Amino acid sequence: MNKKVLVLSASPRKGGNSDTLCDQFMMGNREAEHETEKIFLRNKKINYCTGCGNCFNGEKSCPQKDDMTEILEKIISADVIVMATPVYFYTMCAQMKTLIDRTCARYSEIRNKEFYFVLTAADNNKRAMDRTLEEFRGFTLCLSGAKEKGIIYGTGAWNIGDIKGSQAMKQAYEMGKNI
């Protein structure tokens, strides 16, 4: 069965290490003939959640006029969501956290999704990414029927291109191919 896959790349650097792993995942995904789209968060206008409360009771939509409305529609309609972030100071980057916070207006509609997480860090130890992984899990814990399907750890990747030739590249391709 073909699935609709949405890749959310939070790398602030086009062609950065987490973004490169997204492309590998997508290459495997397309080979398996799934419908795949990548949103490069850097190129989108996503304002911070202001805590205005308009969405708390589900009665009103978020009053902010930015790209999050379109992104939320795509998240809700996807079968599979890939969330990719570089790890900065042992946590996800601001672009990804901002996106997660802004799902508040419609998070209850993000149901029965399969999730893959892509993490990259300069540190060579996967344990350095535990906090970031727990942040992703905290988000998906709030979603009905969310299933964690895979994690790609891109360790030892500081400069653009450091991830190339790594085991994470092969893993990303295989995960994408075998969703």
Residue pairs with C-beta under 8 A, 6 or more apart in sequence:
2 33
2 34
2 35
3 34
3 35
3 79
3 80
3 114
3 179
4 34
4 35
4 77
4 78
4 79
4 80
5 26
5 29
5 34
5 35
5 36
5 37
5 78
5 79
5 80
5 81
5 82
5 179
6 37
6 38
6 39
6 74
6 75
6 78
6 80
6 81
6 82
7 22
7 25
7 26
7 36
7 37
7 38
7 39
7 82
7 84
8 38
8 39
8 41
8 71
8 75
8 81
8 82
8 83
8 84
8 96
8 99
9 18
9 19
9 22
9 38
9 39
9 40
9 41
9 42
9 84
10 18
10 41
10 42
10 83
10 84
10 85
10 86
10 92
10 93
10 95
10 96
10 99
11 17
11 18
11 19
11 22
11 40
11 42
11 84
11 85
11 86
11 93
11 95
12 42
12 86
12 93
12 95
13 19
13 42
13 160
14 40
14 42
15 160
15 161
16 86
16 120
16 160
17 86
17 120
17 154
17 157
17 160
17 161
17 162
17 163
18 84
18 85
18 86
18 118
18 119
18 120
18 154
19 40
19 84
20 161
20 163
20 164
20 169
21 84
21 118
21 120
21 152
21 154
21 163
21 168
21 169
21 172
22 38
22 82
22 84
22 118
22 172
23 38
24 169
24 172
24 173
24 176
25 82
25 116
25 118
25 152
25 172
25 173
25 175
25 176
26 36
26 38
26 176
27 173
27 176
28 172
28 173
28 174
28 175
28 176
28 177
28 178
29 36
29 176
29 177
29 179
30 36
31 176
31 177
32 176
32 177
32 178
32 179
34 80
34 179
37 74
39 71
39 74
41 95
41 96
41 99
42 95
44 66
44 67
44 68
44 71
45 66
45 67
46 66
46 67
46 68
46 71
46 95
46 98
46 99
46 102
47 64
47 66
47 68
47 98
47 102
48 98
48 101
48 102
49 98
49 101
49 102
49 104
50 64
52 63
54 60
54 61
54 62
54 63
54 105
55 61
55 62
55 104
55 105
55 106
58 108
61 69
61 105
61 106
62 68
62 69
62 102
62 104
62 105
64 102
68 99
68 102
71 99
72 102
72 103
72 105
72 106
75 81
75 103
75 110
75 113
76 106
76 109
76 110
78 113
79 113
79 114
80 113
80 114
80 115
80 116
80 149
80 179
81 113
81 114
81 115
81 116
82 115
82 116
82 117
82 118
83 96
83 115
83 116
83 117
83 118
83 136
84 96
84 117
84 118
84 119
84 120
85 92
85 93
85 95
85 96
85 118
85 119
85 120
85 132
86 93
86 119
86 120
86 121
87 93
87 119
87 120
87 121
87 123
87 128
87 129
87 132
88 94
90 128
90 129
90 131
90 132
91 97
91 131
91 132
91 135
92 132
92 135
92 136
97 135
100 139
103 110
103 139
107 142
107 143
108 144
110 143
110 144
110 146
111 143
111 144
111 145
112 144
112 145
112 146
112 147
113 143
113 145
113 146
113 147
114 147
114 149
114 179
115 136
115 140
115 146
115 147
115 148
115 149
116 149
116 150
116 151
116 152
116 175
116 179
117 133
117 136
117 148
117 150
117 151
117 152
118 151
118 152
118 154
118 172
119 129
119 132
119 133
119 151
119 152
119 153
119 154
120 154
120 155
120 157
120 163
120 168
121 128
121 129
121 154
121 155
121 157
122 156
122 157
122 158
123 129
123 155
123 156
124 155
124 156
125 155
126 153
126 155
128 155
129 153
129 155
133 151
137 148
140 146
140 148
149 175
149 179
150 175
152 168
152 171
152 172
152 175
153 168
154 163
154 166
154 168
155 166
155 168
156 162
156 166
157 163
157 166
157 168
163 169
